[in-house]
């Protein structure tokens, strides 16, 4: 996988995390039972999920879904060729649990 250059600016970190969350969503949706579990746990209908893909809360929910299920987290990380910790860190940033890179 190509390494992305470092971003500058207040929202750049979230842009990178958002791209990772969208890649993870593609992996989640490749398996119907897993996709149904995501929808069930988030309470979103497929159309609502599609419509909210630009929202930080939705992207955080996608990655949090993976961090709550270690087997899925490890399998997704393997498929995306990133360490599981990368997905977990992106989830934490999108959830607002860390402030690194977001100060004004």
C-alpha positions in Angstrom: 0.0 0.0 0.0 1.3 3.5 -0.8 2.3 5.6 2.1 0.5 8.9 2.2 2.5 12.1 2.7 2.0 13.9 6.0 -0.8 16.4 6.0 -0.8 19.9 7.3 -3.6 21.8 8.8 -6.3 21.3 11.4 -8.5 18.9 9.4 -5.9 17.0 7.5 -5.5 14.3 10.2 -9.2 13.6 10.0 -9.1 13.5 6.2 -6.6 10.7 6.4 -8.6 8.9 9.1 -11.7 9.4 7.0 -10.1 7.7 4.0 -9.1 4.8 6.3 -12.6 4.5 7.7 -14.1 4.4 4.1 -11.6 1.6 3.2 -12.6 -0.3 6.3 -16.3 0.2 5.4 -15.6 -1.4 2.0 -14.1 -4.4 3.8 -17.0 -4.6 6.2 -19.6 -4.5 3.4 -17.8 -7.3 1.6 -19.5 -9.8 4.0 -23.2 -9.6 4.4 -23.6 -10.9 8.0 -20.8 -8.4 9.1 -22.5 -5.6 7.2 -25.9 -6.4 8.8 -24.2 -6.4 12.2 -22.7 -3.0 11.5 -26.2 -1.6 10.5 -27.8 -3.2 13.5 -25.2 -1.8 16.0 -25.2 1.7 14.5 -29.0 1.8 14.0 -28.5 3.1 10.5 -30.4 2.0 7.4 -28.3 1.5 4.2 -29.5 4.8 2.8 -28.8 6.6 6.0 -25.3 5.1 6.1 -24.6 6.3 2.5 -26.0 9.7 3.2 -23.8 10.2 6.3 -20.5 9.0 5.0 -19.1 12.5 5.2 -19.9 12.8 8.9 -17.2 12.3 11.5 -19.6 10.4 13.8 -20.4 7.9 11.1 -16.8 7.3 10.2 -15.9 7.0 13.9 -18.8 4.4 14.3 -17.3 2.4 11.4 -13.9 2.1 13.0 -15.3 1.7 16.5 -17.3 -1.3 15.2 -14.0 -2.9 14.2 -12.3 -2.1 17.5 -15.1 -3.7 19.4 -14.6 -7.0 17.6 -10.9 -8.0 17.7 -11.2 -10.7 15.0 -12.7 -8.2 12.6 -10.2 -5.6 13.5 -7.3 -7.9 12.8 -8.8 -9.3 9.6 -9.6 -5.8 8.3 -6.2 -4.5 9.1 -4.6 -7.4 7.3 -6.8 -6.8 4.2 -5.9 -3.1 4.2 -2.3 -3.8 5.0 -2.1 -1.6 8.0 -1.4 -2.5 11.7 -4.6 -3.0 13.8 -3.3 -0.2 16.0 -3.6 2.2 13.1 -7.3 1.5 12.8 -7.7 1.8 16.5 -5.9 5.1 16.6 -7.9 6.5 13.8 -11.1 5.4 15.6 -10.0 7.3 18.7 -9.1 10.4 16.8 -12.5 10.4 15.0 -14.3 9.9 18.3 -12.4 12.9 19.6 -10.6 10.9 22.3 -7.3 12.6 21.4 -6.6 16.2 20.5 -3.3 15.6 18.7 -3.2 17.6 15.5 -6.6 19.3 16.2 -5.6 22.4 18.1 -6.3 25.7 16.6 
